[in-house]
């Protein structure tokens, strides 16, 4: 006689989260139930619980669901773990050596970035970023690159409160942020010009995982008056190498 499953609801929650993570955008609950072979009533109940806990966002006007900020905190928690840092350490060291500028690797934590690697060549200027420092994602090149790789609905969920960055100099409202991220996607990389450290510019490129979601962001910071030749290409190359090392895909 087969043993009864110990925690079917837990398995179903994990299946729903995994399914939402694989989608290109928000999806209806009926589609989730159909694709996973779950009863509709069960699917709605589980989604409602996940919405309350922040793991899923319900877009009421569209009658669709997508991953919420709590789910991204879990993913960024994995990204901050030793495997990512170990796999990225050599490419980030080479990035700093090839550009002669400070090279960072950051991960998303809610609507902030957390720096997990910083390679600072001798003589490089002191910055406001360092390993373990958190900064508003919308102000940093690495954060902008990662936000640009997220679906618009999930960016809206991360910045749903108008006062999310009250008192932060350089913060931009959500409509302006969306325009900035559109330009970042068009260009293929993000830029920053003095928003974090006065006189310091930066470029950032997203590191994408197997599902095309941003596992991390590579950035190079340099004095505004320093030559930019090759910085973007080197940052893109480092991001592509790290993406391939974690089984992901290069950003477009």
Number of C-alpha atoms within 10 A of each C-alpha: 3 4 5 7 8 8 8 10 12 11 11 16 16 12 14 23 18 12 16 18 18 12 12 13 16 21 18 14 20 16 13 22 17 12 11 13 10 15 12 15 12 13 21 16 11 16 23 15 13 21 18 11 14 17 19 24 23 24 15 8 6 10 12 17 21 27 27 23 22 19 19 22 17 14 17 21 14 14 21 22 11 11 11 19 17 11 16 23 17 12 19 27 19 15 26 22 15 13 22 18 23 25 27 26 30 36 30 29 23 20 22 19 27 27 23 23 22 21 21 20 15 9 8 14 13 11 14 10 17 18 14 13 13 19 20 20 23 28 23 29 30 33 32 28 30 31 28 26 24 17 15 15 19 20 20 15 20 17 19 12 10 9 10 14 16 8 8 12 10 11 17 14 13 16 10 11 20 17 10 18 24 15 14 22 17 12 11 18 27 28 23 21 19 15 18 20 17 12 12 19 22 27 25 32 36 37 32 26 20 15 14 19 22 28 28 31 30 32 34 28 28 23 19 14 9 10 10 14 9 11 23 21 13 18 27 24 17 23 29 22 18 29 26 16 14 18 11 20 20 20 21 14
